[in-house]
Amino acid sequence: MKRLVMAGLAAAVAFGTAACAFQASAAEDSCLRPEWLRNHTVGDDHTLYFDYNGTAVYRLTMSDNCLAAATSSDPIVLKSLGMGLICKPIDWDVSVRGAHCIVSSVTKLKPAEVAALPKGKRP
């Protein structure tokens, strides 16, 4: 009986550990690493596009018009808050030309959406 209980406990611990690892992996998959953000372009007063490690393009939408005076050649200051991963809009700390931007949404563009961007707006 004792062996059966111990085997059950071992299985429960192994299953729980695997479930935790899966949840952490799923959370990391939806997060971005700031060091993989390569090129950027300014779409308009509220929109910034980033090339992510040459594999994806993300659109950042700002809740304010902090990009009004910005051009795509302006340096973007990006700091990650927290543990180095950017997982939610609130994790972004973006500034351009001294203006602090409040990110309201982050969207990974589909290949067709990237292809539809005007040539000068593709990062």
C-alpha positions, 0 to 999 in steps of 0.5 A: 500500500505504501508503495502505491501511495508513493508511486501515485505521489511521484506521478502527481509530482512529475505531472505537476512539474510537466504542467508547470514547464508547459505553462512557462513555455507557453508564457515565454512563447507569447513574450518578446526578447528586447535584444531580438528587436532589430529594425523599426519604422514609424507608421504614423503618429500612433504606430511603430513597426518592429522587425523581430529577429528577422522572423516576424513584424510587430505593430505597436500602437501607442495611446498617445501621439508620441510619434508625431514628430518622429521619423523612421531614422530616429533612434528609439529608446526601448527599455524592458521592465521586469525580467527582461521579457516583454509580455504585455503592453505595460511592459514596454518602455518606449521613448523617441525624441524625448517623448515617452510613449504609452503602448496600448497594444502589440500585434504580431502581423501575419505575412499578408499584412506585412506584404500589404505595408507600403514599402517605406513602412516595412521595418 
